[in-house]
Amino acid sequence: ELIKRQYQYREEEQIALEEYIRESGEMNA
């Protein structure tokens, strides 16, 4: 259960990081 919850958190964190990078890229473009 704990491992599954950690994996879910990592997945959501990765999605948030990708959105942040995409927004930063658009600002720099």
LOVEX-826777 format. One line per 10 residues: number of its first residue (from 1); their letters; for each residue x, y, z of C-alpha. Coordinates in steps of 0.001 Angstrom, whole numbers. Example, Ala and Ser with C-alpha at 12.3 -4.5 7.8 and 13.67 -1.06 7.14 Angstrom:
1> as> 12300/-4500/7800 | 13670/-1060/7140 $
% end
This chain:
1> elikrqyqyr> 0/0/0 | 2745/2444/962 | 4781/1572/-2117 | 1756/2045/-4370 | 1041/5427/-2788 | 4674/6509/-3256 | 4526/5433/-6916 | 1338/7445/-7456 | 3001/10491/-5881 | 6081/10117/-8075 $
11> eeeqialeey> 3861/9871/-11157 | 1929/13031/-10269 | 5194/14820/-9461 | 6589/13836/-12872 | 3486/15206/-14627 | 3748/18487/-12719 | 7441/18736/-13589 | 6734/18192/-17295 | 4060/20915/-17246 | 6490/23298/-15512 $
21> iresgemna> 9198/22601/-18097 | 6727/23077/-20952 | 5557/26423/-19541 | 9149/27557/-19022 | 9985/26584/-22604 | 7080/28629/-23933 | 8199/31653/-21916 | 11762/31377/-23241 | 10631/30865/-26841 $
% end
